[in-house]
Amino acid sequence: MTASPGATDGRCFVSNPLEELARKLKTPGRQAALNDILAQTLARFDSQTGTIHLLDGEKQTLHLAAHIGLPPAMLDVVRLIPAGKGIAGQVVARNAPVTICNLQMDAGGLARPGAKQTGVGGALCVPIRTGGKIAGALGVGAVRQREYTAAETHALGEIAALIGSNL
């Protein structure tokens, strides 16, 4: 957050850098804005990997729109994800957050088989909504075992809402 002087009275107001970036999603600089939002989100959540997937509603397929920290071999695995498959696909199918405290030990079948190649321990993924409809998924992951809190889930949901309101 940065403080800026008010327009006429000299008071300061606080502007959120993520809000400023989210507004850029409606410009030709959309890809750079998605990457910047993801980078700031990872820093905020002390996480090393992240993805933003956007939903093709007709095909019910998530398309990778931005990523940080994924091994090159994983890109083909996560580039297109059917709704209901993998963590992001489950988020879309359920229209609700999904969290795993240790992806390497996941026996519940939420993660796709190749997901362990990411080296991610804890993962959190939330829906991106536009106009009340599911539009994608925002996910973060830590390279260690990590349980994301309810407050962190809420905060990541707020970032996803910023993204969704500017798509």
TORLO-818428 format. One record per residue: x, y, z of N, C-alpha, C in turn. Coordinates in steps of 0.02 Angstrom, whole numbers, padded with zeros to 5 digits, always signed. Each point is the difference from the previous one (the first is absolute). Example, Ala and Ser with C-alpha at 12.3 -4.5 7.8 and 13.67 -1.06 7.14 Angstrom:
2
+00660-00284+00390-00045+00059+00000+00045+00060+00000-00018+00053-00036+00042+00059+00003-00039+00055+00037
***
This chain:
167
+00042-00059+00000-00042+00059+00000+00044+00062+00000-00022+00051-00036+00037+00062-00002-00046+00057+00018+00028+00050+00032-00039+00060+00017+00012+00052-00053-00054+00034-00020+00003+00052-00050-00036+00061+00026+00025+00059-00015-00035+00060+00023-00069+00005-00032-00049+00025+00038-00067+00011-00027+00002+00054-00053-00050+00001-00043+00000+00045-00057-00001+00074+00020-00039+00018+00051-00006+00071+00015+00014+00019+00072-00006-00046+00046+00003+00020+00070+00064-00021+00035+00047-00030-00034+00063-00018+00031-00001-00063+00041-00061-00030+00012-00003-00062+00037+00027-00057-00043+00016-00055+00033+00025-00058-00036-00053-00054-00004+00001-00038-00054-00043-00059-00005+00045-00058-00018-00023-00059+00017+00040-00060-00012-00025-00033-00064+00047-00015-00044-00018-00036-00061+00032-00069+00002-00036-00049-00022+00023-00068+00000+00034-00016-00067+00064-00018+00000+00034-00015-00063-00034-00055-00040-00030-00049+00035-00035-00053-00036-00062+00026-00036-00035+00048+00030-00057+00030-00033+00022+00037-00063+00056+00036+00005+00026+00036-00058+00019-00049-00055+00032-00056+00018+00018-00051-00050-00063-00031-00030-00049-00015+00042-00061-00032-00024-00035+00043-00053+00002+00066+00009-00030+00044-00050+00034-00008-00068+00064-00017+00001+00038-00008-00062-00020-00063-00039-00040-00044+00031-00023-00060-00034-00045+00017-00059-00028+00061+00000-00044+00022-00054+00038+00037-00055+00066-00002+00003+00041+00035-00048+00040-00050-00042+00034+00023-00052+00043-00045-00038+00057-00031+00042+00014+00028+00058+00052-00026+00044-00025-00054+00047-00053-00035-00020-00032-00049+00043+00048-00055+00024+00040-00027-00045+00045-00055+00019+00051+00023+00053+00028+00058-00010+00048+00027+00049-00035+00012+00067-00062+00024-00002-00037+00012+00062-00014-00066+00037-00019-00052-00036-00012-00065+00031+00064-00025+00033+00056+00005-00035+00064-00022+00029+00019+00041+00061-00011+00065-00002+00016+00043+00058-00045-00015+00059-00065-00010-00013-00047-00017+00054+00022-00065+00033+00019-00049-00041+00021-00065+00027+00063+00007+00041+00049+00039-00024+00063+00010+00037-00014+00033+00067-00042+00052+00001-00015+00033+00064-00039-00046+00047-00043-00041-00029-00038-00047+00041+00046-00051+00033+00047-00027-00038+00047-00049+00028+00040+00031+00056+00023+00061-00009+00038+00034+00053-00043+00009+00063-00061+00019-00011-00046+00011+00056-00014-00064+00040-00001-00057-00035-00017-00064+00032+00062-00042+00015+00059+00028-00009+00063-00036+00012-00002-00068-00035-00020+00002-00064-00006-00060-00041+00045+00006-00060+00020-00057-00027+00050+00000-00054-00029-00017-00069-00059-00029-00003-00030-00017-00064-00071+00028-00002-00021+00016-00060-00068+00026-00008-00024-00006-00071-00066-00004-00007-00031-00003-00065-00064+00041-00001-00016+00025-00058-00065+00029-00015-00025-00037-00061-00057-00033+00008-00033-00035-00056-00066+00036-00014-00016+00009-00064-00064+00029-00020-00042-00053-00034-00065+00002+00012-00045-00052-00022-00030+00015-00069+00003-00049-00044-00038+00001-00062-00066-00035+00018-00052+00039+00010-00064-00027+00024-00032-00050-00046+00007+00011-00065-00029-00047-00048+00032-00069+00003+00066+00000+00003+00037-00064+00000+00012-00026+00070-00016+00040+00052+00012-00018+00069+00074-00021+00010+00044+00043-00027+00072-00011+00004+00033+00063+00027+00046-00010+00047+00040+00055+00027+00063+00008-00043+00015+00063-00017+00059+00016-00039+00049+00039+00044+00062-00021+00001+00052+00033+00040+00010+00071-00028-00011+00050+00042+00007+00070-00020+00064+00031+00028+00023-00025+00058+00061+00026+00030+00026-00054+00048+00066-00002+00007+00031-00048+00047+00067+00026+00022+00019-00021+00060+00066+00015+00028+00022-00062+00039+00063-00019-00010+00030-00052+00041-00013-00071-00021-00035-00011-00055-00013-00068-00023+00059-00026-00041+00019-00063+00011+00053-00028-00042-00024-00004-00073+00045+00011-00048-00019-00001-00070-00037-00064-00020+00018-00056+00028-00033-00063-00017-00073-00001+00021-00019+00042+00047-00069+00002+00025-00045+00043-00043+00028+00044-00041-00041+00047-00037-00050-00035-00046+00022-00052-00034-00046-00037-00043-00056-00033+00040+00015-00020+00061-00050-00034+00042-00053+00049+00024+00019+00062+00014-00048+00048+00028-00026+00052-00050+00024-00003-00061-00021+00050-00051-00076-00003-00012-00027-00060-00005-00072-00011-00008-00024-00050+00052-00050+00019+00039-00025-00044+00053-00076-00005-00007-00026-00060-00007-00073-00008-00002-00030+00017+00069-00059+00032-00001-00035+00013+00063-00010-00066+00036+00014+00000+00064-00008-00060+00040+00065-00040+00009+00051+00015-00039+00064-00037+00004+00053+00044+00033+00040-00030+00044+00053+00037+00033-00029+00050+00050+00045+00037+00031-00021+00048+00051-00040+00057-00030+00026+00032-00052-00036+00056-00031-00067-00024-00029-00001-00058-00030-00061-00027-00029-00052-00015+00053+00023-00023+00059-00046-00012+00056-00029+00066+00026+00041+00052+00002-00024+00065+00022-00057+00023-00045+00009-00008-00065-00051+00020-00048-00063-00043+00007+00009-00065+00006-00057-00046+00006-00040+00013+00064+00035+00015+00054-00033+00011+00065-00020+00073+00010+00031+00044-00039-00008+00073+00010+00017+00018+00072+00054-00030+00025+00022+00010+00069+00075-00012+00005+00032+00030+00050+00072-00010+00009+00018-00073+00014+00061-00017-00020+00030-00066+00015+00068+00013+00031+00015-00035+00054+00065+00007+00031+00027-00069+00017+00066-00007-00007+00035-00062+00017+00061+00021+00040+00010-00030+00058+00057+00022+00041+00065-00033-00023-00003-00058-00033+00061-00031-00026-00018-00039-00064+00009+00034-00055-00015-00029-00065+00039-00064-00013+00060-00004+00027+00043-00058-00011-00030-00063+00032-00042+00010+00050-00029-00057+00036-00075-00007-00014-00027+00038-00048-00072-00001-00014-00023-00070-00021-00043-00027+00039-00029-00066-00016-00074+00007-00017-00026+00062+00004-00071+00011-00013-00017+00006-00073+00049+00002-00044-00013+00002-00072-00018+00069-00027+00009+00053+00041-00015+00067-00026+00051+00021-00052+00062-00014+00012+00054+00020-00046+00006-00050-00057+00015+00026-00059+00012-00044-00057+00065-00037+00012+00009-00059-00029+00059-00041+00012+00067+00037-00010+00004+00042-00051+00063+00036-00013+00013+00059+00046-00049+00019+00041+00007+00059+00042+00057-00005+00050+00016-00060+00020+00055-00008+00048+00067+00022-00029+00005+00003-00067+00061+00022-00033+00015+00074+00014-00050+00037+00023+00010+00072+00013+00044+00011+00061+00004-00050+00044+00037+00008+00062-00038+00038+00053-00064+00016-00014-00040+00039+00046-00022-00043+00059+00002+00029+00060-00026-00032+00059-00071+00022+00012-00009+00060+00029-00066+00027+00013-00026+00038-00060-00065-00006-00014-00030+00035-00056-00069+00026+00019-00017+00057-00028-00065+00031+00009-00023+00027-00067-00061-00015-00019-00027+00024-00063-00072+00023+00012-00017+00059-00029-00066+00029+00010-00031+00017-00067-00067+00004-00002-00033+00018-00063+00008+00074-00017+00004+00014-00064-00005+00067-00027-00070+00005-00029-00038+00050+00021-00068+00008-00024-00008+00067-00036-00041+00000-00052-00018+00061-00036-00075+00002-00003-00029+00053+00027-00072+00006-00001-00035-00058+00033+00029-00027+00053-00029-00056+00036+00011-00068-00031+00030-00002-00060+00013-00064-00033+00074-00018+00005+00014-00064+00004+00069-00024+00005+00036+00019-00065+00060+00030+00007+00038+00022-00058+00070-00029-00001+00021-00034+00054+00067-00028+00002+00020-00018+00071+00066-00006+00009+00027-00019+00065+00067+00034+00011+00012+00020+00062+00063+00030+00021+00030-00046+00052+00061-00025-00012+00031-00046+00046+00070+00021+00021+00017-00015+00063+00067+00012+00026+00024-00064+00033+00066-00008+00002+00028-00059+00032+00067+00015+00032+00015-00035+00054+00064+00007+00036+00039-00065-00010+00066+00006-00002+00042-00059-00010+00009-00041+00063-00034+00019+00052+00002-00037+00063-00071-00019+00019-00007-00045+00047-00066-00016+00026-00028+00064+00030-00061+00017-00016-00028+00062+00024-00076-00005+00001-00029+00021+00054-00072+00003+00005-00021+00073-00002-00035+00019-00053-00024+00069-00007-00060+00009+00047-00002+00058+00031-00053+00014+00049-00064+00024-00034-00054+00003+00039-00063+00026-00026+00008+00073-00020+00040+00038+00038+00012+00070-00017+00038+00005-00066+00048-00044-00011+00037+00001-00063-00045-00021-00059-00043-00048+00013-00048-00021-00052-00044+00059-00019-00024+00037+00050-00041+00059-00012+00039+00053-00038+00062+00013+00021+00041+00051-00033+00014-00019-00073+00015-00063-00013+00012-00021-00069-00065+00006-00040-00056-00014+00031-00065+00009-00032-00013+00073-00019+00023+00046+00042-00008+00071-00016+00042+00020-00061+00061-00029-00005+00042+00014-00058-00033-00029-00063-00028-00061+00006-00035-00030-00056-00060+00042-00021-00035+00030+00049-00056+00043-00016+00022+00062-00038+00058+00028+00020+00028+00057-00037+00014-00018-00073+00030-00059-00009+00014-00023-00068-00066-00008-00038-00048-00035+00030-00063-00013-00034-00038+00062-00017+00002+00050+00043-00038+00062-00013+00032+00042-00055+00060-00020-00022+00034+00040-00052+00014-00040-00063-00030-00060-00005+00010-00039-00062-00046+00025-00055
***
